[in-house]
Amino acid sequence: MTYFRASNCAIRYRGFLLIEQQNKSWLIRPERSPLVLLPFRTEICSLIEAKLILDAKLDEKKEKLKAA
C-alpha cells in the first residue's frame, strides 16, 4: 500500500514560493501578482540547486528587459 505525504515543504525566496514535490523536484511560483515569471517545475534537485535555477531565470529576464 502506498501512502502519500499530505504536506509539502514550502520555502519563500525572493518573492517566490519553492514547493517541494513528492519526487524531490520543486514547483516554483510567484507569491503574488504581477507575474514576473510563470510558475515552473525543476528536475529532481536540492533546494540550493532550485534557488540557483530561479536566480538564473530572474537574471535572464532582467537581461531581456535591459535589451528592450
C-alpha positions as CSV (number, residue, x, y, z in Angstrom):
1,M,0.0,0.0,0.0
2,T,1.3,3.4,-0.9
3,Y,0.9,6.4,1.3
4,F,1.2,10.0,0.0
5,R,2.7,12.7,2.1
6,A,0.0,15.2,3.0
7,S,2.1,18.3,3.4
8,N,4.7,19.8,1.1
9,C,7.7,21.8,2.3
10,A,7.3,25.4,1.0
11,I,10.2,28.0,1.2
12,R,9.9,31.7,0.5
13,Y,12.7,33.1,-1.6
14,R,13.0,36.4,-3.5
15,G,9.2,36.8,-3.8
16,F,8.6,33.2,-4.9
17,L,7.4,30.0,-3.2
18,L,9.5,26.9,-3.7
19,I,7.3,24.0,-3.0
20,E,8.9,20.6,-2.7
21,Q,7.2,17.8,-4.6
22,Q,6.9,14.2,-3.7
23,N,9.5,13.1,-6.2
24,K,12.1,15.7,-4.8
25,S,11.5,18.2,-7.7
26,W,10.4,21.7,-6.9
27,L,7.4,23.8,-8.1
28,I,8.4,27.4,-8.2
29,R,5.7,30.0,-8.4
30,P,5.4,33.7,-7.6
31,E,3.9,34.6,-4.2
32,R,1.7,37.3,-5.7
33,S,0.9,39.2,-8.9
34,P,2.2,40.8,-11.1
35,L,3.8,37.7,-12.5
36,V,7.5,38.2,-13.2
37,L,7.9,34.6,-14.2
38,L,5.3,32.0,-14.9
39,P,5.2,29.0,-12.4
40,F,7.6,26.2,-13.4
41,R,8.9,22.9,-12.1
42,T,12.5,21.9,-11.8
43,E,14.0,18.5,-12.4
44,I,14.9,16.4,-9.3
45,C,17.4,18.6,-7.3
46,S,18.2,20.0,-4.0
47,L,16.9,23.3,-2.5
48,I,20.2,25.0,-3.3
49,E,20.0,24.0,-6.9
50,A,16.4,25.1,-7.2
51,K,17.4,28.5,-5.9
52,L,20.2,28.7,-8.4
53,I,17.8,27.8,-11.2
54,L,15.4,30.6,-10.1
55,D,18.2,33.1,-9.8
56,A,19.4,32.2,-13.4
57,K,15.8,32.7,-14.8
58,L,15.5,36.0,-13.0
59,D,18.8,37.2,-14.3
60,E,17.9,36.1,-17.8
61,K,14.6,38.0,-17.5
62,K,16.4,41.1,-16.3
63,E,18.8,41.0,-19.2
64,K,16.0,40.8,-21.7
65,L,14.3,43.8,-20.1
66,K,17.6,45.8,-20.3
67,A,17.9,44.9,-24.0
68,A,14.4,46.2,-24.8
